[in-house]
């Protein structure tokens, strides 16, 4: 009898053990992270969407929400702790630091400034000297006026002869068909769109007319509180984000389709062509995606100081950091 009971116990144990072996503890919940965009979703942001849709963030234990603010304001929200990360620009971070806001740039989304002043060819605007007597369509930023004034001075043009019209977020192509002669555009979007519309443009690249204007725009930023309290979370976010942009660089057409899957209202051909262009611009000549140089920060900070755009000196060593980027692949 004892032998039969012992045999039953052994059999029962073998039946139970496999179930125990297959039992795994519950996975830790994903940490929620918020990212604020600077504008409507576009190819500047593709790496973020790729990282989310391809599961790169999830692999790092993160649940990332990408938010488009109503109309700018992402810098103020980031400074107030209402978001963990934001897409911004060197100009915005530098001004924020001068005002005492604890924001830090942690990655350059695009290595070089691809923006500049564009005009239809029939306006015959070839250099900043041709701005005099024309109408510029802008969005009301003090930096716009400073850049225009500085470039016109370099080309011995009278800034007082330039008419500035605030067109806000109006479409470039609509504006230049009405009251505007030229505007400030990003070649990777509006310049590509002009090509698709068969509208030849004259384009004055900022980085070519003044090397100090080859600043980082756009970039990713965070706030000092998060960087100091949870640097490992920031590194995990950047690890996944860098993977997203590496994917977009290596697979631009597939990355474009991922972006279109999230934002189907975008023009498909524009997204594809823009993505192909930016695939070569994201990292550029840097040793890894996202890396920033102190010389670039100092150059544009000096420009801003010279043109009265800053209320105080800015310590550039505290304004940006490469410490959260993954090593070069």
Secondary structure, DSSP 8 states (H G I E B T S, - for coil): -HHHHHHHHHHHHHHHHHHHHH--------EEEEEEESSSS-GGGHHHHHHHHTTHHHHTTEEEEEEE-SSS-HHHHHHTTS-SEEEEEHHHHHHHHHTT--EEEEEESSSS--EEEEEEGGG---SGGGGTTSEEEE---HHHHHHHHHHHHHTT--GGG-EEEE-TT--HHHHTTTT-SEEEEEIIIIIHHHHHTT--EEEEEHHHH-GGG---EEEEEEEHHHHHH-HHHHHHHHHHHHHHHHHHHH-HHHHHHHHHHH-TTS-HHHHHHHHHHHTTTSSTTSSSTB---HHHHHHHHHHHHHTT--SS---HHHHB--TTS----
